[in-house]
C-alpha cells in the first residue's frame, strides 16, 4: 500500500491505495441416513472449496484541518488535531471459486459414487464516495499517534456495497523530513451480486515511512 499527500494551511489533497491477495481452501463433509423400503443407506457428501480473492482500492480525497487542541497550557505539545476527510474511492475486486463435491451411497450391494465440480468468478470495478476523519495526537515533537476511519459505498453505487477502512499507527520522526510508522489496518467490505454475497474483514499490521518534501 502507499499514500501521497499535499497540503497548504488547513487544506490538503491525498491519494491512498492498497492491493490485497488472498488464497485458501475449505473442506467439509456430512452424512445422512436414508431409508429406501427395507434398505437403510447412508449418503455421504464431501465438499472442497478453493478460493482466490484479489481486491484493491484507491482513495482520492480532500483533507481539512478542523482544529487543534493543546493538552497542556502554554506548551506546544502534547496537542490533539482533528481533520475531516472526503472524496472518491475506486474499488476493484476479483473473486474465483471452485467447488468440488463428492457423493457416496453405502450400505447396499452396490455403492455408487459421483463427483461434480462447479466454478464461478466475479469481477467488479466502480467509484463511490467516502467520508471520514483523522485524529492526531503529538505526544512530543518527535512522536505521534494517529487514528483514521473512513466509510464508503453505503449502497449508493453498485451491488449494495459498503466498506470501511480503519487504521491506528504510532509514528516517530527519525529526521526532520522522515517519520517511521508502525500500526494496524483493517478493512471491512460487503457486497451482494445476485447469488454471490461477500462480506468480512481484511486486517493486519503495517510498517512504513513518510518522506516529506
N, C-alpha and C positions, 0 to 999 in steps of 0.2 A: 504494500500500500504506500501512498505518497500524498503529500499535501503541499500546496503553494499558496502563499498569502501576500497581499499587497495592502497597505493601509496608509491613510493620511488623516491626522486628527482623530475624530471619532468614527470615521467611516473606513470600511475596508472591503476587499473582494478576495475570495479564496476558491481554490479547487481542491477537492478531497476525493481520492479514488482508492479502490482496492479490488482484488480478484481472489476468489476462493475456489479451491478444487477439493472435492470430497468423493471418495470411492469406498464401497463397502459391500458386505454380503450378510444376508439374514436367512437363517434356515429354521424350519419348524415342521412338526408332524402331528397328526391326530388320528385316533381310531374311533370307529363307531360299529356297534353290533347291529346286524341286520337279520331279520327273520324272514326267510322265504319258504312258506309252507312249514315243513318239519325241519328244514335246514337252518342251522344257525351259522351265519357267515360273519366275517369281520372285514370291514373296509378300512384300509389304511391309506391316508393321504399324506404325502410329503411334499413340501414346497421349498424352493431355493430361489431367493431374490437377489440379483446383482443390481447395484445402482451406482450411477456416476452423476454427480451434481457439479455443474460449473456455474458460477454466478459472479457478477461484478457490478460495481456501482461507481458513478461519478457525480459528485455534488458540485454545482457551480452556483455560488450564492454570495450574498452581501452580509456583512457583519457591522453592527452598530454598537459602540460603547455607550451603554445607558448611563453608567456612572461608576464611581469608585468610592469605597468607604474605608478610611483609615481605622484600624482597630486599636491604636494607641495614640493618645493626644500628643500633638507636636512631634510625631515621629513618622517618617515616610513609610516604614514597614513595621509590622505586617499590614497589608492592605488587601481588601477584597474588591474584585471587579466583576461587573455583570455585563454581558453582551447579548444582544438579540441577533438571531441568525435566520435567514430565509432565502429561498431561491428555487432552483430546479434540480431534479435528481434523475439522471439517466440510469435505468436499471436494465440489466440483461441477465437471463438465466437459461441454462440448458439442462434438461433432465433426461437421462437414458435409463430405462428399466427393462430388465429381462427376468421373467418369472418361469421357472421350470417346475412342473407338477407331475408327480408320480402317484399312481393309484394301484392298489393291490388288493384282490379278494383272497382270503384264506379261510380254511375250514371245510373245503369240499374236495371232491376228487380232482377237479381242475382248479387251479389257482391263477386266473387270468391277471395280467398286468397291463398297464398302459402308461404312456407318458406324453405330455404336451408341453410346448414352450411358447410363451407369449412375450412379445416385445413391443415397446412403445417409447416414444420420445416426445419432448415438448420443449420448444424454444420460444422465448418472448423477449421483446425489446420495446421499451417505451419511456417517455419522460413524464415526470409527475412533480407537483410542487411539494415543498417541505418547509417546516418551521422548526425552530429550536432555540437553544440558549447555551451559553458557556459561562461558567464561573471560574474565576482565577483567584487563588489565594497565594500572594507572595509572602512567604514566611520570612525571608531575608532578601537582600538584593541579589542573592545567588540561587535561592531555592524557591520553587513554586509548585503548587498542587492545582491541577485543572480538572474540571468535570464538564463534559459536553454531552448534550442529549438532543436528538432531532427525531421528528416524526414525519413520515411522508405517505403519500398514497391516499389513505382513508377511503378507498373505493372510488375515487374521483375519475381515474383514467381507465384502467383495464382490469379484468379478472378479479374484481373486489380486492385489489391488492392493498396491503397495509405493511409498512415496515418502520422499524425504529432502530437507531444506532446510538449506543451509549458507550462512553469511554471515560476512564479515570486514570490520570497519569501524574507521576512525580517528575519534575524537571529540575536539572541543576546546570547552572551556567558555568561551563569549564573555560570559556573565553568570552570576551566582550561580544563576539559575533557567533558563538556556538553554544547551544544548550542541548544536553542529552536528556532523553526521556525514557522512563520505564513505567509501564502501565498495563491496563487490561481493557480490551474492547469486546463488546457484544453487539450482535445484530439480530433482530427478530424480523422474520419475513413470513407473510401469509398471503396465499393466492388461491383462487378457485377457478379452474378452467374446465368446465363441463364435468366429466367423470374423474378428473385428476385434481386433487387438492393437496397442497403442500403448506406446511407451517412448522416453525421451530426456530431455535436459536443457533447461531454460529458464534463462537466466542473463544477467546484465548489471549495469552499475554502478548504484549507488543514492546519492542525496543527500537529506539531510533534517535535521530538527532535533528535539530533545527539549525539551519545556517542563515544568518541574517546578512543582507547586503546593505 
